[in-house]
């Protein structure tokens, strides 16, 4: 489950970086820049635990607020960290080193993935390759309502 959450976070971070730094937000979810002024204050960041934790590090000019450039740099840093963690987790799970996960490898390291093994094993070869993971994630992403 943490594997899927990490990858989901990575996708969200990448999507956020590609668009407006002040996303409209999802219904029922807080918006980072609550007042749409182009600046994120420490108070606005409180709704986002990771940003709250990293606020001082993200605030490059130490003015107590985050502008677009600082937010984008923070998102990129998070994206790189998440990708590295996902890569490490995949490598650790792939015990035979073939680049794909068998059901047994998934059960041992990623039980949440193992529970949905058939959903990800799109070619039914008994293994989940990285491209299969990617394709399922992208399919879900594009099926979400706008």
N, C-alpha and C positions, 0 to 999 in steps of 0.2 A: 504494500500500500504506500509506504514512504517513497518507493521508487516512482510510482505513478504520480504522487504529489510533487515530487521533485521535478519530474518532466513537465507536469502541468504548469508549475511555477515558471519553468524555463520558457515555455511557450507564451505564457502571459507576459513575461518580462520582454521577450522579443517583440511581441505584438505591440506592447506599450511603447517600445522604443521606436517602432516604425511609424507610429501615428502621432497625434497631437499629444504633447507632454501633459496636457490637462484633459484627460479622457472624461467623457460624460459619466462614466461609471455605469454599473449594472443596477437595475432596480433592486432596492433593498440592501445595496452595498454602498459604503461611503466613498466619496470621491476624494482623491488626494488633495487637490486644490479646491477646498470646499467653497471658497468665495470667488473662484474663477479670476483671480487677479494676476495669474502667471507666476506667483510666488507661493511656496509652501512654507508655512511657519512651523515652529516646533509644536504649537498647539494643534495645527491641522494634522501633523504627522502622528499624533498620539493614537489615531485610529488604525495605524499600521505598525504593528509591533517591530517588524524587521527594520523599517525606516526609523522608528524611534530609537532603536538600539544603535543604528549606524548614522544617526543624524549628524553628529559632530564630525565624523569622518567624511560624510558626503558634503558637508558645508565647507568647501575648499577655501573660500575667501573669509570664513569665520565671521560672517555678518549676522548669524542667527536665523537665516532663512535660506531656502533652496530655490535657485532659479532654474530655468530650463536646462542650461548646460550642466549644472550640478546634478539635477535629477537624471538626465540622460547618462552621465558618467556613472552614477550609482546603479542605474538599471543595467548598464553594460557590465559593471563589476559583478553584480548579482548573476547575470546571465553566464559569465565566464565561470564563476564559482559553482553554479548549479550544473553546468555542462561537465566540469571536472568531477564533481561528486557522482553524477550519473555514469560517467565513463568508468570511474573507479568501482562503482557498485556493479556495473555490468561485467567488468573484468573479473571481479571477485566471484560473481555468481557463475560465470562461464568456466567451470572446473576443467573441462577438457580443452579449452582454448580454441575452439573451432569458430568462434564469433557468433554463435547462436546459443539459445538456451533450450534445453530439453525440459520436459515437464518436471523431471526429478530435480534438475538444477533450479528451476523456478520454485518448486516446493521447498527446497532447502534454504533459499535465500530471499525469495520474494513471494510469500504465500498469497498476497493479493493478486499478483499476476497469475500465479498458478490456478487460482479460482476461476479466472477468465481465460484460461489457456487457449481454448478453441476460438475465442473471439480474435485473438492476436495471431494464431497460427493459420493464416489465410490460405496457404497452399496445402494444409493438412499433411505436412511432412514430419510432424512430431517435434518440430523445433520452431522457436520464434527467432527470426533473424531481425537485425536492426531495422531493415527496410520495412518489415511487416509491422513492427512497433510504430514506426513513423507513419505509415499509411493509415493505420487505425486511428492514431491521434489526429491526423489531418482530416480524415473523414468526419470524425466527431466534431472537430472545430468548425468545419464548413456546414455541418447540419444544424448548428445552433441558430436559433432565431436572432435576428439583428436587433 
